[in-house]
Amino acid sequence: MAEHDPAAVLMPNSTPGSTVTPWDDARERFGGAPVYWLATVRPDGRPHVMPVQGVWADGAAYFCTFHGSVKDQNLGANPHVTVTFGQDALDLIVEGAASTVTDELVLNRVGDAYKAKYGWQVAVRDGVFFGDSGSGMGEIPWAVYEVAPARAFGFATDKGFSATRWTF
């Protein structure tokens, strides 16, 4: 997926004189966050929020979950998600649809990103991740999901209060 600059606007609840947070800055912080909060929707409409470890690569957020988990089941019924984190005076919310990744070239790039970020060594087999014995992932299949952002919201507090909305 090709990365592009989204349209950005300063939201009205920003303090006077604040400026739009550049997407490059928000994306860099997003990529470095150790943990994200992933919100999915159960088939009966109830929300489900869990922490996940993920990476940013190829213009999208990626996370993995084991086959059959609540997240995996929820995504099978409704792919719409929200991924959030807060750190370094920026809270970021990314909305989009999650899609299963099975392409081995993409999985290998995402696996390399996981190794660089978390030290995990994953094996790609049959369109999923398998962890090595030292990764903490175990030898169970992990489905990999891509979240291509549709829109995002950033709330920066390092220079007053700046609320930015990006549309992709």
Number of C-alpha atoms within 10 A of each C-alpha: 8 6 11 9 11 17 11 18 15 18 16 10 10 18 15 10 9 16 18 18 21 14 19 11 11 19 16 11 19 26 19 14 19 15 16 21 17 21 19 26 21 17 13 8 10 8 11 13 15 12 13 16 17 28 27 21 18 14 15 19 22 27 22 21 18 17 15 13 12 17 21 21 16 22 21 15 13 16 19 16 20 21 25 21 19 18 13 10 12 21 18 23 21 22 19 20 16 24 16 19 18 17 12 16 12 14 22 16 13 25 24 18 20 21 15 12 16 14 12 19 21 24 16 19 12 11 18 24 27 22 19 15 12 10 15 10 18 13 14 13 21 23 20 24 24 23 23 20 22 13 17 22 22 25 21 24 16 10 11 13 18 23 24 24 21 21 14 14
